[in-house]
Amino acid sequence: MFGRWRMVCADRRRWSKARTWPELAGLMEGWLMGEVSCWPGYAAAGPDPETAHLIPTLVRLNQAGMLTDQSQPGCDEDSPYGRWTQHAAVSGLVLDRRLRDCLAGLSAVDGLLALVSNPHGTRTSGLTVTTVDGKPHTGMGAHLSRRSLYRIWRGVHREALDAIHVAWQVTLIDLEPGRDDRLWPAIHAALDEHCATAHYCGSAHADGWRAMPKSEA
């Protein structure tokens, strides 16, 4: 127990020293890979088991510059609570305008939707992504206020929090409930195209990774 506590304390210090987008994305990549014990908005030691097969996609998104904060696979199954149905979905924060445009372009793929919320302009209302016996249970894609972002990311350095507050909020959703084989390959295909022309699109741990400054457009 004390070993886990010491590890969490050490990793919280790492998050508190994170000033830049590459540092944030690198720590999130580490959490996904089991190398970091926590992140400010989620105390668990690693992703939920249901998202294990999504880790390569989530890692790649962070490597490209999308700081992921929520994801779920598509499923349609019985549960102790009733019929549990999920849309495949992932959300996160983006500073790079080109990456934002790349991910927003996924709306052109049949059956997929990209929601992009800008704190200085368009603010999305989100969609229900999980139902239980046909009744709404959870949603994703609603615009997060500065207060909500602070609650999630409290503990990172002030400079990193400033960047979080002005980032685009991006949510990618498969509109077909239960389907889990369209969104994730589409994300990889979009990132293949993006990374072919990006200055650098590798691990956020690498010195060459750079996030482009955000425009308010």
N, C-alpha and C positions, 0 to 999 in steps of 0.2 A: 504493500500500500504506500509506504513512504517513498519507495523508488519511483512510483508513478507520480506522486505529489512533487518530488524534486524535479522530475522531468517536465511537468506542466509549468512549474515556476520558472525553470530555465527557458522554456519555449515562450512563455509570456514575455519574458525580458527581450527575447529576440524580436517578437512582434512590436514591442514598445520602441525598439530602436529602428524599426523599418521606416525609412523616410521616402523612398522612391517606389514607383510602380514596379520596376523589376524586382525589388526586394519583396514587395507584397506578393507578387505572382510567384516568386521563387519559394516563399514560405508556404503558400497554398499548394503549390506543386509538391513540396515536401510532405505536407499533411496528407495529400491524396496517396502518396507513395509509402506512407507509414513512417516517414523520417522525422516528422514534427507531430507532437502529441495533441495539439489543439489549435484552434484558430479563434479569434475574438468572439464570433457569433455562434460557436458550436464547440461544446466542451468535450464531445466524444473523441476517443482515440481512433480516428479514421472514419471513412464514409460508412453509411449504413450498408449491411450486406447486400441489399437488393440492388445497390448501384455498383457492385464490384465490377461488372462487365463494362461499365461506363467509364472506368478510371482512365483507360488510354485516351479516350476522347476528351475528358475533362483536363487531363494533363496537357494534352496538345493545345487546348484552348488557352490555358494559362501560359504556355510557352509562347503562343502567338500574341498574348497581351490582353486576353479577356480574364479578368479576375472573377472566377466563378464563385457563386455563393449558394446556389440551390440547384438540385437536379433530381430527376426521377425517371425510371424506365416506364414504358407503356406496359400495362397489364390489365387483365380482365379475369378475375378469379373470385372464388368464394373465400370468405374470411370469417373470423368469429363475430365480426360486426355487421355482416351482410355481404352483398355482392360488391366487391371492391374493384373499381375501374379507374385506371390512370391514363392520362395522355403522356407520352414521352415529352420531356421538357427540360430545359436548362436555362438558368439566368445568371447574369453577372454584370460586371462593370467594365467599360471600355474607354480608354483615352485616345486611342489612335483612330483618326477619322477614316483611314483606308480600311482598317479592320472593321469598323462600324459598318461601312458601306458593304463590305464583303458579306458580313453576317446578315445584314438587312436584306441582301439579295436572295436569301433563302426563301423569302416569301414568293419568289417566282417558281419555286419547286412545287409541283402539284401536291396539295395536302399539307403543306407546311406554312407556318406563320411566324414572322419576326416582328416583335414589338420593340420599338425603340423610344425611350422616354428621355427627354432633354430637360434638365432643370431650368433652362432659360427659354423653353419653347414648348414643344409638344409633350404632354403628360398622359401616359396611357392609363387605362382603367383596369386592364388585366382580364384574364379568363379563368373560369373554373377548370382545373386540371385533374381533380380527383372527385369522384362521386361514390357514395355508398348507397346502394339500392336506388340509384338514380337521383339521389339528392346531393346537392353541392356540399363538398367537404373541405377542400382546400383550393386556393387559387394562386396564380403566379402572373407576373407581368404588370401589376399595379404600380404606379409611380411611388417611390419611397421618398418621404420628406427628409429634410436635413436631420430632423430629430430621430427618425427611424434609422437612418444611416449611422448616426452617432451611437445609437443603442447597439447596433450590430457590430460596429467596428471600433467601439471604445476600447482603448488600450494600445492602438497603434500611435506612432509619432504624429504630432500635430501637422507636420508637412504632408504626410501621407493622407491624413484625414481630409486636408484641404483638397487634395486631388480626388479623393473619393466623392466629395460633395459636388464636384463639377463634372464628373464622368457621365457618359451616356449609360443608361440602364437598359440592357439588352436582354430580351427573353425570346427563346426559340421554342416553338411548340408544334408537335404533330397534331393536326386537327382530328385525326382518326383515333378515337379512344381504343386503347388496348394494343395498338400497333407499336412495335419496338424495333422495326428493321428499316425505317426510312430516314428518320431524323439524323441518327448518328453517322451513317455513311455519307449523307448529304453534307454534314459539317466537315467531315474529313476531305471531301471533294472540294468544298469551298476554301478550306485552309490550304490545300495543295495549290490552288490557283493563287491565293493571296501570298503564300510563302515563296512562290516562284518569282515574284517581283519585289517582295519586301527587302529592305536593307538587311534585316536579320530576323530569322524566325525559328530560333532554337530554344534550348532550355533557358529559362529566366535566370538561372544561376550563371550563365555565361556573361563575360564582360562586354561582349559586343551587342547585347540586347538593348534596344532603345525603344521607348514609347514616344510617338510623335505628340507634340503639344496639342491640346484640345482647342478647337474653335467653337464659338458659341453658335455657329450656323446650324 
